[in-house]
Amino acid sequence: MRAVFLLKIILTLTLNSVAQQQFRLKIQDGSQIKIHGSSNVHEFTLSQTATAFPERLIQVTHGSTSGKIMVNNGTISIPVRQFTTPVKLIQFAFYKMMMADQHPNLLIRLKQLDDLQPHKGKIRSTAQVDVTIAGVTRSYTIPVESKKVNESVEITGNKRMSIRDFGIIPPSPMMGMVRVSEWVDIQMNLNCRLEQHTERSLARQ
């Protein structure tokens, strides 16, 4: 999911004493988003890589106050039909459930980062995000862990949620013989790079 999270730790690790900055961030090849689910028959995983994202360069403006990082313009669009799984029955049921024809993209918007805590060379924090599925938006707090690797930041996050939060009824393919659980785990393994430092908008007084 904002990936979302990609924005998060680059902001944290590049943060300095100026009050506000603008960044362009790019999600790198090899980044992945996975959705883990289950049915009465078996477990399944739908996945896609960052190469499927229609736009991987994101403009971010942030400022830090009171130990928090506020983020503007931090939305990622994730194409629903780029999620794939070897279980084709589940894959097409997923597209139908997500109303992919009417709502082709899953949207994740990062709003704020809280509780930034260094831990064994990594940074743990919580991301405040809006998730939009099938035209319905819900807000979540997601734990995130990040580490800096050379000039990039690797970010991982996982959130368990119910698809009923979005008014979606779990699909039952094969005339109800297969019953899909309402609970899914969204897992993000993202690598992002500071593409360009475009502006330092507030100078020291």
Secondary structure, DSSP 8 states (H G I E B T S, - for coil): --TTHHHHHHHHHH--SSSEEEEEEEE-TT-EEEEEEEBSS-EEEEEEEGGG-S--EEEEEEEEETTEEEEES-EEEEEGGG-B-S-HHHHHHHHHHTTTTT--EEEEEEEEEEEEEEETTEEEEEEEEEEEETTEEEEEEEEEEEEEETTEEEEEEEEEEEGGGGT-----TTTTTS-B-SEEEEEEEEEEEEEEEEEE-S---
